[in-house]
């Protein structure tokens, strides 16, 4: 790779991005999330393929569902 390419690549890797995940924006804006649509679907697909739970996805899903329950109560 050329030195110019390497310099641009490193700059892109080390510069913080202004982009965020849509679910993070939902939480930050105190909006509803797509937990069921995205994480619920991934959990269902993973369980069907592997025959067991996917613990990190389930933890994230549980946190988002708790967040949604607090939001529904006005908190």
CHARMM internal coordinates of N, CA and C (Angstrom, degrees):
IC EDIT
DIST 1 N 1 CA 1.4349
DIST 1 CA 1 C 1.5261
ANGL 1 N 1 CA 1 C 109.52
DIST 1 C 2 N 1.2963
ANGL 1 CA 1 C 2 N 114.65
DIHE 1 N 1 CA 1 C 2 N 148.11
DIST 2 N 2 CA 1.4692
ANGL 1 C 2 N 2 CA 118.79
DIHE 1 CA 1 C 2 N 2 CA -179.78
DIST 2 CA 2 C 1.5281
ANGL 2 N 2 CA 2 C 109.97
DIHE 1 C 2 N 2 CA 2 C -74.63
DIST 2 C 3 N 1.3215
ANGL 2 CA 2 C 3 N 116.58
DIHE 2 N 2 CA 2 C 3 N 155.30
DIST 3 N 3 CA 1.4642
ANGL 2 C 3 N 3 CA 119.94
DIHE 2 CA 2 C 3 N 3 CA 177.56
DIST 3 CA 3 C 1.5310
ANGL 3 N 3 CA 3 C 112.11
DIHE 2 C 3 N 3 CA 3 C -58.44
DIST 3 C 4 N 1.3401
ANGL 3 CA 3 C 4 N 116.83
DIHE 3 N 3 CA 3 C 4 N -36.47
DIST 4 N 4 CA 1.4578
ANGL 3 C 4 N 4 CA 120.34
DIHE 3 CA 3 C 4 N 4 CA 179.22
DIST 4 CA 4 C 1.5346
ANGL 4 N 4 CA 4 C 110.64
DIHE 3 C 4 N 4 CA 4 C -64.15
DIST 4 C 5 N 1.3269
ANGL 4 CA 4 C 5 N 116.41
DIHE 4 N 4 CA 4 C 5 N -43.37
DIST 5 N 5 CA 1.4621
ANGL 4 C 5 N 5 CA 120.82
DIHE 4 CA 4 C 5 N 5 CA 177.81
DIST 5 CA 5 C 1.5239
ANGL 5 N 5 CA 5 C 110.26
DIHE 4 C 5 N 5 CA 5 C -61.25
DIST 5 C 6 N 1.3260
ANGL 5 CA 5 C 6 N 116.52
DIHE 5 N 5 CA 5 C 6 N -47.04
DIST 6 N 6 CA 1.4654
ANGL 5 C 6 N 6 CA 120.65
DIHE 5 CA 5 C 6 N 6 CA 179.61
DIST 6 CA 6 C 1.5190
ANGL 6 N 6 CA 6 C 112.06
DIHE 5 C 6 N 6 CA 6 C -59.70
DIST 6 C 7 N 1.3230
ANGL 6 CA 6 C 7 N 116.78
DIHE 6 N 6 CA 6 C 7 N -41.46
DIST 7 N 7 CA 1.4652
ANGL 6 C 7 N 7 CA 120.40
DIHE 6 CA 6 C 7 N 7 CA 179.63
DIST 7 CA 7 C 1.5262
ANGL 7 N 7 CA 7 C 110.59
DIHE 6 C 7 N 7 CA 7 C -64.00
DIST 7 C 8 N 1.3329
ANGL 7 CA 7 C 8 N 117.22
DIHE 7 N 7 CA 7 C 8 N -43.61
DIST 8 N 8 CA 1.4735
ANGL 7 C 8 N 8 CA 120.51
DIHE 7 CA 7 C 8 N 8 CA 178.77
DIST 8 CA 8 C 1.5277
ANGL 8 N 8 CA 8 C 110.95
DIHE 7 C 8 N 8 CA 8 C -65.43
DIST 8 C 9 N 1.3167
ANGL 8 CA 8 C 9 N 116.81
DIHE 8 N 8 CA 8 C 9 N -41.09
DIST 9 N 9 CA 1.4592
ANGL 8 C 9 N 9 CA 120.78
DIHE 8 CA 8 C 9 N 9 CA -179.90
DIST 9 CA 9 C 1.5290
ANGL 9 N 9 CA 9 C 110.71
DIHE 8 C 9 N 9 CA 9 C -62.82
DIST 9 C 10 N 1.3252
ANGL 9 CA 9 C 10 N 117.19
DIHE 9 N 9 CA 9 C 10 N -46.51
DIST 10 N 10 CA 1.4609
ANGL 9 C 10 N 10 CA 120.31
DIHE 9 CA 9 C 10 N 10 CA 178.91
DIST 10 CA 10 C 1.5200
ANGL 10 N 10 CA 10 C 111.17
DIHE 9 C 10 N 10 CA 10 C -62.99
DIST 10 C 11 N 1.3211
ANGL 10 CA 10 C 11 N 117.32
DIHE 10 N 10 CA 10 C 11 N -39.67
DIST 11 N 11 CA 1.4573
ANGL 10 C 11 N 11 CA 120.25
DIHE 10 CA 10 C 11 N 11 CA 178.94
DIST 11 CA 11 C 1.5305
ANGL 11 N 11 CA 11 C 110.61
DIHE 10 C 11 N 11 CA 11 C -62.24
DIST 11 C 12 N 1.3287
ANGL 11 CA 11 C 12 N 116.72
DIHE 11 N 11 CA 11 C 12 N -42.88
DIST 12 N 12 CA 1.4645
ANGL 11 C 12 N 12 CA 120.45
DIHE 11 CA 11 C 12 N 12 CA 179.09
DIST 12 CA 12 C 1.5283
ANGL 12 N 12 CA 12 C 110.88
DIHE 11 C 12 N 12 CA 12 C -64.14
DIST 12 C 13 N 1.3210
ANGL 12 CA 12 C 13 N 117.07
DIHE 12 N 12 CA 12 C 13 N -39.40
DIST 13 N 13 CA 1.4593
ANGL 12 C 13 N 13 CA 120.93
DIHE 12 CA 12 C 13 N 13 CA -178.05
DIST 13 CA 13 C 1.5227
ANGL 13 N 13 CA 13 C 112.60
DIHE 12 C 13 N 13 CA 13 C -71.09
DIST 13 C 14 N 1.3116
ANGL 13 CA 13 C 14 N 117.25
DIHE 13 N 13 CA 13 C 14 N -33.47
DIST 14 N 14 CA 1.4577
ANGL 13 C 14 N 14 CA 121.22
DIHE 13 CA 13 C 14 N 14 CA -173.77
DIST 14 CA 14 C 1.5287
ANGL 14 N 14 CA 14 C 114.04
DIHE 13 C 14 N 14 CA 14 C -96.55
DIST 14 C 15 N 1.3294
ANGL 14 CA 14 C 15 N 118.26
DIHE 14 N 14 CA 14 C 15 N -9.32
DIST 15 N 15 CA 1.4575
ANGL 14 C 15 N 15 CA 121.34
DIHE 14 CA 14 C 15 N 15 CA 179.92
DIST 15 CA 15 C 1.5305
ANGL 15 N 15 CA 15 C 109.12
DIHE 14 C 15 N 15 CA 15 C -89.08
DIST 15 C 16 N 1.3336
ANGL 15 CA 15 C 16 N 117.38
DIHE 15 N 15 CA 15 C 16 N 124.83
DIST 16 N 16 CA 1.4619
ANGL 15 C 16 N 16 CA 118.78
DIHE 15 CA 15 C 16 N 16 CA 178.25
DIST 16 CA 16 C 1.5296
ANGL 16 N 16 CA 16 C 111.23
DIHE 15 C 16 N 16 CA 16 C -58.67
DIST 16 C 17 N 1.3049
ANGL 16 CA 16 C 17 N 115.33
DIHE 16 N 16 CA 16 C 17 N 140.12
DIST 17 N 17 CA 1.4592
ANGL 16 C 17 N 17 CA 120.89
DIHE 16 CA 16 C 17 N 17 CA -178.15
DIST 17 CA 17 C 1.5206
ANGL 17 N 17 CA 17 C 110.61
DIHE 16 C 17 N 17 CA 17 C -90.64
DIST 17 C 18 N 1.3292
ANGL 17 CA 17 C 18 N 117.89
DIHE 17 N 17 CA 17 C 18 N 140.83
DIST 18 N 18 CA 1.4691
ANGL 17 C 18 N 18 CA 120.32
DIHE 17 CA 17 C 18 N 18 CA 174.88
DIST 18 CA 18 C 1.5313
ANGL 18 N 18 CA 18 C 111.52
DIHE 17 C 18 N 18 CA 18 C -79.64
DIST 18 C 19 N 1.3375
ANGL 18 CA 18 C 19 N 117.30
DIHE 18 N 18 CA 18 C 19 N -6.83
DIST 19 N 19 CA 1.4560
ANGL 18 C 19 N 19 CA 121.37
DIHE 18 CA 18 C 19 N 19 CA -177.86
DIST 19 CA 19 C 1.5243
ANGL 19 N 19 CA 19 C 110.43
DIHE 18 C 19 N 19 CA 19 C -82.37
DIST 19 C 20 N 1.3225
ANGL 19 CA 19 C 20 N 116.04
DIHE 19 N 19 CA 19 C 20 N 142.64
DIST 20 N 20 CA 1.4637
ANGL 19 C 20 N 20 CA 120.92
DIHE 19 CA 19 C 20 N 20 CA 176.41
DIST 20 CA 20 C 1.5228
ANGL 20 N 20 CA 20 C 109.00
DIHE 19 C 20 N 20 CA 20 C -134.48
DIST 20 C 21 N 1.2972
ANGL 20 CA 20 C 21 N 115.70
DIHE 20 N 20 CA 20 C 21 N 161.70
DIST 21 N 21 CA 1.4579
ANGL 20 C 21 N 21 CA 120.78
DIHE 20 CA 20 C 21 N 21 CA 177.23
DIST 21 CA 21 C 1.5257
ANGL 21 N 21 CA 21 C 109.25
DIHE 20 C 21 N 21 CA 21 C -68.92
DIST 21 C 22 N 1.3235
ANGL 21 CA 21 C 22 N 116.30
DIHE 21 N 21 CA 21 C 22 N 145.48
DIST 22 N 22 CA 1.4652
ANGL 21 C 22 N 22 CA 120.21
DIHE 21 CA 21 C 22 N 22 CA -177.47
DIST 22 CA 22 C 1.5217
ANGL 22 N 22 CA 22 C 111.66
DIHE 21 C 22 N 22 CA 22 C -62.52
DIST 22 C 23 N 1.3359
ANGL 22 CA 22 C 23 N 117.91
DIHE 22 N 22 CA 22 C 23 N -35.26
DIST 23 N 23 CA 1.4569
ANGL 22 C 23 N 23 CA 119.35
DIHE 22 CA 22 C 23 N 23 CA 179.80
DIST 23 CA 23 C 1.5324
ANGL 23 N 23 CA 23 C 110.90
DIHE 22 C 23 N 23 CA 23 C -68.57
DIST 23 C 24 N 1.3175
ANGL 23 CA 23 C 24 N 117.85
DIHE 23 N 23 CA 23 C 24 N -34.93
DIST 24 N 24 CA 1.4613
ANGL 23 C 24 N 24 CA 120.61
DIHE 23 CA 23 C 24 N 24 CA 175.43
DIST 24 CA 24 C 1.5276
ANGL 24 N 24 CA 24 C 109.89
DIHE 23 C 24 N 24 CA 24 C -64.40
DIST 24 C 25 N 1.3201
ANGL 24 CA 24 C 25 N 116.78
DIHE 24 N 24 CA 24 C 25 N -43.62
DIST 25 N 25 CA 1.4704
ANGL 24 C 25 N 25 CA 119.48
DIHE 24 CA 24 C 25 N 25 CA 177.13
DIST 25 CA 25 C 1.5237
ANGL 25 N 25 CA 25 C 110.71
DIHE 24 C 25 N 25 CA 25 C -60.79
DIST 25 C 26 N 1.3393
ANGL 25 CA 25 C 26 N 117.48
DIHE 25 N 25 CA 25 C 26 N -39.50
DIST 26 N 26 CA 1.4678
ANGL 25 C 26 N 26 CA 120.55
DIHE 25 CA 25 C 26 N 26 CA 177.76
DIST 26 CA 26 C 1.5237
ANGL 26 N 26 CA 26 C 110.63
DIHE 25 C 26 N 26 CA 26 C -59.85
DIST 26 C 27 N 1.3216
ANGL 26 CA 26 C 27 N 117.60
DIHE 26 N 26 CA 26 C 27 N -46.64
DIST 27 N 27 CA 1.4625
ANGL 26 C 27 N 27 CA 121.42
DIHE 26 CA 26 C 27 N 27 CA -179.66
DIST 27 CA 27 C 1.5203
ANGL 27 N 27 CA 27 C 110.17
DIHE 26 C 27 N 27 CA 27 C -64.61
DIST 27 C 28 N 1.3159
ANGL 27 CA 27 C 28 N 117.44
DIHE 27 N 27 CA 27 C 28 N -45.75
DIST 28 N 28 CA 1.4619
ANGL 27 C 28 N 28 CA 120.49
DIHE 27 CA 27 C 28 N 28 CA -179.47
DIST 28 CA 28 C 1.5224
ANGL 28 N 28 CA 28 C 111.95
DIHE 27 C 28 N 28 CA 28 C -62.93
DIST 28 C 29 N 1.3345
ANGL 28 CA 28 C 29 N 117.34
DIHE 28 N 28 CA 28 C 29 N -31.60
DIST 29 N 29 CA 1.4672
ANGL 28 C 29 N 29 CA 121.76
DIHE 28 CA 28 C 29 N 29 CA 179.19
DIST 29 CA 29 C 1.5229
ANGL 29 N 29 CA 29 C 112.47
DIHE 28 C 29 N 29 CA 29 C -91.56
DIST 29 C 30 N 1.3307
ANGL 29 CA 29 C 30 N 116.34
DIHE 29 N 29 CA 29 C 30 N 6.17
DIST 30 N 30 CA 1.4652
ANGL 29 C 30 N 30 CA 122.45
DIHE 29 CA 29 C 30 N 30 CA -178.62
DIST 30 CA 30 C 1.5240
ANGL 30 N 30 CA 30 C 111.79
DIHE 29 C 30 N 30 CA 30 C 56.03
DIST 30 C 31 N 1.3296
ANGL 30 CA 30 C 31 N 115.32
DIHE 30 N 30 CA 30 C 31 N 40.96
DIST 31 N 31 CA 1.4621
ANGL 30 C 31 N 31 CA 122.51
DIHE 30 CA 30 C 31 N 31 CA 179.10
DIST 31 CA 31 C 1.5210
ANGL 31 N 31 CA 31 C 109.46
DIHE 30 C 31 N 31 CA 31 C -103.19
DIST 31 C 32 N 1.3205
ANGL 31 CA 31 C 32 N 115.44
DIHE 31 N 31 CA 31 C 32 N 172.58
DIST 32 N 32 CA 1.4612
ANGL 31 C 32 N 32 CA 120.37
DIHE 31 CA 31 C 32 N 32 CA 173.77
DIST 32 CA 32 C 1.5177
ANGL 32 N 32 CA 32 C 108.74
DIHE 31 C 32 N 32 CA 32 C -69.56
DIST 32 C 33 N 1.3144
ANGL 32 CA 32 C 33 N 115.80
DIHE 32 N 32 CA 32 C 33 N 149.42
DIST 33 N 33 CA 1.4626
ANGL 32 C 33 N 33 CA 120.57
DIHE 32 CA 32 C 33 N 33 CA 178.95
DIST 33 CA 33 C 1.5216
ANGL 33 N 33 CA 33 C 109.75
DIHE 32 C 33 N 33 CA 33 C -106.37
DIST 33 C 34 N 1.3059
ANGL 33 CA 33 C 34 N 114.99
DIHE 33 N 33 CA 33 C 34 N 173.80
DIST 34 N 34 CA 1.4615
ANGL 33 C 34 N 34 CA 121.64
DIHE 33 CA 33 C 34 N 34 CA 176.62
DIST 34 CA 34 C 1.5237
ANGL 34 N 34 CA 34 C 109.57
DIHE 33 C 34 N 34 CA 34 C -103.98
DIST 34 C 35 N 1.3193
ANGL 34 CA 34 C 35 N 116.72
DIHE 34 N 34 CA 34 C 35 N 38.05
DIST 35 N 35 CA 1.4645
ANGL 34 C 35 N 35 CA 121.42
DIHE 34 CA 34 C 35 N 35 CA -176.66
DIST 35 CA 35 C 1.5173
ANGL 35 N 35 CA 35 C 111.67
DIHE 34 C 35 N 35 CA 35 C -56.72
DIST 35 C 36 N 1.3301
ANGL 35 CA 35 C 36 N 117.25
DIHE 35 N 35 CA 35 C 36 N -47.39
DIST 36 N 36 CA 1.4665
ANGL 35 C 36 N 36 CA 119.87
DIHE 35 CA 35 C 36 N 36 CA -178.76
DIST 36 CA 36 C 1.5253
ANGL 36 N 36 CA 36 C 111.11
DIHE 35 C 36 N 36 CA 36 C -65.08
DIST 36 C 37 N 1.3355
ANGL 36 CA 36 C 37 N 115.87
DIHE 36 N 36 CA 36 C 37 N -43.03
DIST 37 N 37 CA 1.4542
ANGL 36 C 37 N 37 CA 119.87
DIHE 36 CA 36 C 37 N 37 CA -175.51
DIST 37 CA 37 C 1.5230
ANGL 37 N 37 CA 37 C 113.00
DIHE 36 C 37 N 37 CA 37 C -70.01
DIST 37 C 38 N 1.3103
ANGL 37 CA 37 C 38 N 116.61
DIHE 37 N 37 CA 37 C 38 N -39.68
DIST 38 N 38 CA 1.4638
ANGL 37 C 38 N 38 CA 119.51
DIHE 37 CA 37 C 38 N 38 CA -174.68
DIST 38 CA 38 C 1.5302
ANGL 38 N 38 CA 38 C 111.30
DIHE 37 C 38 N 38 CA 38 C -95.90
DIST 38 C 39 N 1.3273
ANGL 38 CA 38 C 39 N 116.78
DIHE 38 N 38 CA 38 C 39 N -63.76
DIST 39 N 39 CA 1.4643
ANGL 38 C 39 N 39 CA 118.80
DIHE 38 CA 38 C 39 N 39 CA -176.54
DIST 39 CA 39 C 1.5202
ANGL 39 N 39 CA 39 C 111.85
DIHE 38 C 39 N 39 CA 39 C -70.05
DIST 39 C 40 N 1.3333
ANGL 39 CA 39 C 40 N 117.09
DIHE 39 N 39 CA 39 C 40 N -39.59
DIST 40 N 40 CA 1.4627
ANGL 39 C 40 N 40 CA 119.63
DIHE 39 CA 39 C 40 N 40 CA 177.67
DIST 40 CA 40 C 1.5164
ANGL 40 N 40 CA 40 C 111.67
DIHE 39 C 40 N 40 CA 40 C -59.17
DIST 40 C 41 N 1.3181
ANGL 40 CA 40 C 41 N 116.19
DIHE 40 N 40 CA 40 C 41 N -42.17
DIST 41 N 41 CA 1.4644
ANGL 40 C 41 N 41 CA 120.52
DIHE 40 CA 40 C 41 N 41 CA 178.29
DIST 41 CA 41 C 1.5250
ANGL 41 N 41 CA 41 C 111.39
DIHE 40 C 41 N 41 CA 41 C -65.50
DIST 41 C 42 N 1.3306
ANGL 41 CA 41 C 42 N 117.26
DIHE 41 N 41 CA 41 C 42 N -43.22
DIST 42 N 42 CA 1.4623
ANGL 41 C 42 N 42 CA 120.44
DIHE 41 CA 41 C 42 N 42 CA 178.68
DIST 42 CA 42 C 1.5265
ANGL 42 N 42 CA 42 C 111.37
DIHE 41 C 42 N 42 CA 42 C -62.90
DIST 42 C 43 N 1.3277
ANGL 42 CA 42 C 43 N 116.65
DIHE 42 N 42 CA 42 C 43 N -39.37
DIST 43 N 43 CA 1.4641
ANGL 42 C 43 N 43 CA 120.31
DIHE 42 CA 42 C 43 N 43 CA 178.49
DIST 43 CA 43 C 1.5159
ANGL 43 N 43 CA 43 C 109.94
DIHE 42 C 43 N 43 CA 43 C -64.18
DIST 43 C 44 N 1.3259
ANGL 43 CA 43 C 44 N 116.41
DIHE 43 N 43 CA 43 C 44 N -45.97
DIST 44 N 44 CA 1.4703
ANGL 43 C 44 N 44 CA 120.23
DIHE 43 CA 43 C 44 N 44 CA -179.75
DIST 44 CA 44 C 1.5255
ANGL 44 N 44 CA 44 C 111.41
DIHE 43 C 44 N 44 CA 44 C -62.13
DIST 44 C 45 N 1.3211
ANGL 44 CA 44 C 45 N 116.57
DIHE 44 N 44 CA 44 C 45 N -43.92
DIST 45 N 45 CA 1.4693
ANGL 44 C 45 N 45 CA 119.80
DIHE 44 CA 44 C 45 N 45 CA 179.35
DIST 45 CA 45 C 1.5239
ANGL 45 N 45 CA 45 C 111.57
DIHE 44 C 45 N 45 CA 45 C -64.89
DIST 45 C 46 N 1.3193
ANGL 45 CA 45 C 46 N 116.68
DIHE 45 N 45 CA 45 C 46 N -43.06
DIST 46 N 46 CA 1.4568
ANGL 45 C 46 N 46 CA 120.78
DIHE 45 CA 45 C 46 N 46 CA -179.17
DIST 46 CA 46 C 1.5075
ANGL 46 N 46 CA 46 C 111.98
DIHE 45 C 46 N 46 CA 46 C -66.24
DIST 46 C 47 N 1.3202
ANGL 46 CA 46 C 47 N 117.06
DIHE 46 N 46 CA 46 C 47 N -41.03
DIST 47 N 47 CA 1.4626
ANGL 46 C 47 N 47 CA 120.47
DIHE 46 CA 46 C 47 N 47 CA 179.36
DIST 47 CA 47 C 1.5213
ANGL 47 N 47 CA 47 C 110.32
DIHE 46 C 47 N 47 CA 47 C -65.61
DIST 47 C 48 N 1.3344
ANGL 47 CA 47 C 48 N 116.72
DIHE 47 N 47 CA 47 C 48 N -37.64
DIST 48 N 48 CA 1.4643
ANGL 47 C 48 N 48 CA 120.21
DIHE 47 CA 47 C 48 N 48 CA 179.65
DIST 48 CA 48 C 1.5213
ANGL 48 N 48 CA 48 C 111.01
DIHE 47 C 48 N 48 CA 48 C -67.96
DIST 48 C 49 N 1.3201
ANGL 48 CA 48 C 49 N 117.06
DIHE 48 N 48 CA 48 C 49 N -36.75
DIST 49 N 49 CA 1.4701
ANGL 48 C 49 N 49 CA 120.40
DIHE 48 CA 48 C 49 N 49 CA -177.71
DIST 49 CA 49 C 1.5194
ANGL 49 N 49 CA 49 C 112.50
DIHE 48 C 49 N 49 CA 49 C -80.47
DIST 49 C 50 N 1.3258
ANGL 49 CA 49 C 50 N 116.60
DIHE 49 N 49 CA 49 C 50 N -36.55
DIST 50 N 50 CA 1.4585
ANGL 49 C 50 N 50 CA 119.35
DIHE 49 CA 49 C 50 N 50 CA -174.07
DIST 50 CA 50 C 1.5298
ANGL 50 N 50 CA 50 C 112.64
DIHE 49 C 50 N 50 CA 50 C -102.20
DIST 50 C 51 N 1.3200
ANGL 50 CA 50 C 51 N 116.80
DIHE 50 N 50 CA 50 C 51 N -13.52
DIST 51 N 51 CA 1.4481
ANGL 50 C 51 N 51 CA 119.54
DIHE 50 CA 50 C 51 N 51 CA -179.70
DIST 51 CA 51 C 1.5123
ANGL 51 N 51 CA 51 C 113.88
DIHE 50 C 51 N 51 CA 51 C 75.47
DIST 51 C 52 N 1.3269
ANGL 51 CA 51 C 52 N 118.53
DIHE 51 N 51 CA 51 C 52 N 15.02
DIST 52 N 52 CA 1.4618
ANGL 51 C 52 N 52 CA 121.08
DIHE 51 CA 51 C 52 N 52 CA -179.71
DIST 52 CA 52 C 1.5129
ANGL 52 N 52 CA 52 C 111.43
DIHE 51 C 52 N 52 CA 52 C -155.97
DIST 52 C 53 N 1.3294
ANGL 52 CA 52 C 53 N 116.93
DIHE 52 N 52 CA 52 C 53 N 175.97
DIST 53 N 53 CA 1.4573
ANGL 52 C 53 N 53 CA 121.41
DIHE 52 CA 52 C 53 N 53 CA -177.50
DIST 53 CA 53 C 1.5356
ANGL 53 N 53 CA 53 C 112.73
DIHE 52 C 53 N 53 CA 53 C -74.12
DIST 53 C 54 N 1.2923
ANGL 53 CA 53 C 54 N 115.11
DIHE 53 N 53 CA 53 C 54 N 155.71
DIST 54 N 54 CA 1.4656
ANGL 53 C 54 N 54 CA 122.40
DIHE 53 CA 53 C 54 N 54 CA 174.72
DIST 54 CA 54 C 1.5240
ANGL 54 N 54 CA 54 C 107.02
DIHE 53 C 54 N 54 CA 54 C -111.70
DIST 54 C 55 N 1.3114
ANGL 54 CA 54 C 55 N 117.36
DIHE 54 N 54 CA 54 C 55 N 94.29
DIST 55 N 55 CA 1.4559
ANGL 54 C 55 N 55 CA 122.47
DIHE 54 CA 54 C 55 N 55 CA -166.16
DIST 55 CA 55 C 1.5305
ANGL 55 N 55 CA 55 C 114.97
DIHE 54 C 55 N 55 CA 55 C -59.20
DIST 55 C 56 N 1.3108
ANGL 55 CA 55 C 56 N 120.46
DIHE 55 N 55 CA 55 C 56 N -44.26
DIST 56 N 56 CA 1.4712
ANGL 55 C 56 N 56 CA 119.98
DIHE 55 CA 55 C 56 N 56 CA -177.95
DIST 56 CA 56 C 1.5215
ANGL 56 N 56 CA 56 C 111.63
DIHE 55 C 56 N 56 CA 56 C -66.79
DIST 56 C 57 N 1.3236
ANGL 56 CA 56 C 57 N 117.22
DIHE 56 N 56 CA 56 C 57 N -39.80
DIST 57 N 57 CA 1.4534
ANGL 56 C 57 N 57 CA 119.33
DIHE 56 CA 56 C 57 N 57 CA 176.07
DIST 57 CA 57 C 1.5226
ANGL 57 N 57 CA 57 C 110.69
DIHE 56 C 57 N 57 CA 57 C -64.59
DIST 57 C 58 N 1.3225
ANGL 57 CA 57 C 58 N 116.59
DIHE 57 N 57 CA 57 C 58 N -38.82
DIST 58 N 58 CA 1.4564
ANGL 57 C 58 N 58 CA 120.05
DIHE 57 CA 57 C 58 N 58 CA 179.58
DIST 58 CA 58 C 1.5194
ANGL 58 N 58 CA 58 C 111.62
DIHE 57 C 58 N 58 CA 58 C -67.06
DIST 58 C 59 N 1.3162
ANGL 58 CA 58 C 59 N 117.73
DIHE 58 N 58 CA 58 C 59 N -36.76
DIST 59 N 59 CA 1.4653
ANGL 58 C 59 N 59 CA 121.30
DIHE 58 CA 58 C 59 N 59 CA 176.42
DIST 59 CA 59 C 1.5300
ANGL 59 N 59 CA 59 C 109.57
DIHE 58 C 59 N 59 CA 59 C -64.15
DIST 59 C 60 N 1.3275
ANGL 59 CA 59 C 60 N 117.38
DIHE 59 N 59 CA 59 C 60 N -47.56
DIST 60 N 60 CA 1.4637
ANGL 59 C 60 N 60 CA 121.11
DIHE 59 CA 59 C 60 N 60 CA 179.17
DIST 60 CA 60 C 1.5251
ANGL 60 N 60 CA 60 C 110.32
DIHE 59 C 60 N 60 CA 60 C -61.04
DIST 60 C 61 N 1.3281
ANGL 60 CA 60 C 61 N 116.58
DIHE 60 N 60 CA 60 C 61 N -43.41
DIST 61 N 61 CA 1.4675
ANGL 60 C 61 N 61 CA 121.79
DIHE 60 CA 60 C 61 N 61 CA 179.15
DIST 61 CA 61 C 1.5297
ANGL 61 N 61 CA 61 C 110.29
DIHE 60 C 61 N 61 CA 61 C -61.37
DIST 61 C 62 N 1.3206
ANGL 61 CA 61 C 62 N 117.30
DIHE 61 N 61 CA 61 C 62 N -44.45
DIST 62 N 62 CA 1.4662
ANGL 61 C 62 N 62 CA 121.29
DIHE 61 CA 61 C 62 N 62 CA 179.80
DIST 62 CA 62 C 1.5243
ANGL 62 N 62 CA 62 C 111.17
DIHE 61 C 62 N 62 CA 62 C -62.20
DIST 62 C 63 N 1.3125
ANGL 62 CA 62 C 63 N 117.37
DIHE 62 N 62 CA 62 C 63 N -41.67
DIST 63 N 63 CA 1.4617
ANGL 62 C 63 N 63 CA 120.81
DIHE 62 CA 62 C 63 N 63 CA 178.50
DIST 63 CA 63 C 1.5270
ANGL 63 N 63 CA 63 C 110.85
DIHE 62 C 63 N 63 CA 63 C -63.44
DIST 63 C 64 N 1.3214
ANGL 63 CA 63 C 64 N 116.96
DIHE 63 N 63 CA 63 C 64 N -42.90
DIST 64 N 64 CA 1.4647
ANGL 63 C 64 N 64 CA 119.63
DIHE 63 CA 63 C 64 N 64 CA 179.92
DIST 64 CA 64 C 1.5180
ANGL 64 N 64 CA 64 C 111.54
DIHE 63 C 64 N 64 CA 64 C -68.00
DIST 64 C 65 N 1.3206
ANGL 64 CA 64 C 65 N 118.09
DIHE 64 N 64 CA 64 C 65 N -36.82
DIST 65 N 65 CA 1.4625
ANGL 64 C 65 N 65 CA 120.30
DIHE 64 CA 64 C 65 N 65 CA 177.77
DIST 65 CA 65 C 1.5345
ANGL 65 N 65 CA 65 C 110.68
DIHE 64 C 65 N 65 CA 65 C -67.29
DIST 65 C 66 N 1.3246
ANGL 65 CA 65 C 66 N 117.81
DIHE 65 N 65 CA 65 C 66 N -37.95
DIST 66 N 66 CA 1.4662
ANGL 65 C 66 N 66 CA 121.23
DIHE 65 CA 65 C 66 N 66 CA 175.41
DIST 66 CA 66 C 1.5245
ANGL 66 N 66 CA 66 C 110.18
DIHE 65 C 66 N 66 CA 66 C -64.17
DIST 66 C 67 N 1.3282
ANGL 66 CA 66 C 67 N 116.60
DIHE 66 N 66 CA 66 C 67 N -42.35
DIST 67 N 67 CA 1.4703
ANGL 66 C 67 N 67 CA 121.38
DIHE 66 CA 66 C 67 N 67 CA 176.19
DIST 67 CA 67 C 1.5247
ANGL 67 N 67 CA 67 C 110.27
DIHE 66 C 67 N 67 CA 67 C -58.44
DIST 67 C 68 N 1.3413
ANGL 67 CA 67 C 68 N 116.67
DIHE 67 N 67 CA 67 C 68 N -47.22
DIST 68 N 68 CA 1.4709
ANGL 67 C 68 N 68 CA 120.32
DIHE 67 CA 67 C 68 N 68 CA -179.42
DIST 68 CA 68 C 1.5226
ANGL 68 N 68 CA 68 C 111.19
DIHE 67 C 68 N 68 CA 68 C -62.99
DIST 68 C 69 N 1.3311
ANGL 68 CA 68 C 69 N 117.88
DIHE 68 N 68 CA 68 C 69 N -38.01
DIST 69 N 69 CA 1.4674
ANGL 68 C 69 N 69 CA 120.98
DIHE 68 CA 68 C 69 N 69 CA 178.40
DIST 69 CA 69 C 1.5308
ANGL 69 N 69 CA 69 C 110.55
DIHE 68 C 69 N 69 CA 69 C -65.19
DIST 69 C 70 N 1.3299
ANGL 69 CA 69 C 70 N 117.35
DIHE 69 N 69 CA 69 C 70 N -40.96
DIST 70 N 70 CA 1.4721
ANGL 69 C 70 N 70 CA 119.94
DIHE 69 CA 69 C 70 N 70 CA 176.68
DIST 70 CA 70 C 1.5256
ANGL 70 N 70 CA 70 C 110.65
DIHE 69 C 70 N 70 CA 70 C -63.79
DIST 70 C 71 N 1.3181
ANGL 70 CA 70 C 71 N 116.96
DIHE 70 N 70 CA 70 C 71 N -41.59
DIST 71 N 71 CA 1.4693
ANGL 70 C 71 N 71 CA 120.80
DIHE 70 CA 70 C 71 N 71 CA 179.19
DIST 71 CA 71 C 1.5207
ANGL 71 N 71 CA 71 C 110.48
DIHE 70 C 71 N 71 CA 71 C -62.97
DIST 71 C 72 N 1.3278
ANGL 71 CA 71 C 72 N 117.44
DIHE 71 N 71 CA 71 C 72 N -40.79
DIST 72 N 72 CA 1.4707
ANGL 71 C 72 N 72 CA 121.23
DIHE 71 CA 71 C 72 N 72 CA -179.60
DIST 72 CA 72 C 1.5255
ANGL 72 N 72 CA 72 C 111.68
DIHE 71 C 72 N 72 CA 72 C -64.68
DIST 72 C 73 N 1.3472
ANGL 72 CA 72 C 73 N 116.25
DIHE 72 N 72 CA 72 C 73 N -29.60
DIST 73 N 73 CA 1.4653
ANGL 72 C 73 N 73 CA 120.45
DIHE 72 CA 72 C 73 N 73 CA 178.18
DIST 73 CA 73 C 1.5325
ANGL 73 N 73 CA 73 C 111.86
DIHE 72 C 73 N 73 CA 73 C -83.76
DIST 73 C 74 N 1.3213
ANGL 73 CA 73 C 74 N 116.67
DIHE 73 N 73 CA 73 C 74 N -2.82
DIST 74 N 74 CA 1.4554
ANGL 73 C 74 N 74 CA 120.42
DIHE 73 CA 73 C 74 N 74 CA -179.92
DIST 74 CA 74 C 1.5068
ANGL 74 N 74 CA 74 C 114.02
DIHE 73 C 74 N 74 CA 74 C 91.47
DIST 74 C 75 N 1.3147
ANGL 74 CA 74 C 75 N 116.70
DIHE 74 N 74 CA 74 C 75 N 17.03
DIST 75 N 75 CA 1.4595
ANGL 74 C 75 N 75 CA 119.45
DIHE 74 CA 74 C 75 N 75 CA -176.13
DIST 75 CA 75 C 1.4520
ANGL 75 N 75 CA 75 C 112.30
DIHE 74 C 75 N 75 CA 75 C -111.63
END
COOR INIT
IC SEED 1 N 1 CA 1 C
IC BUILD
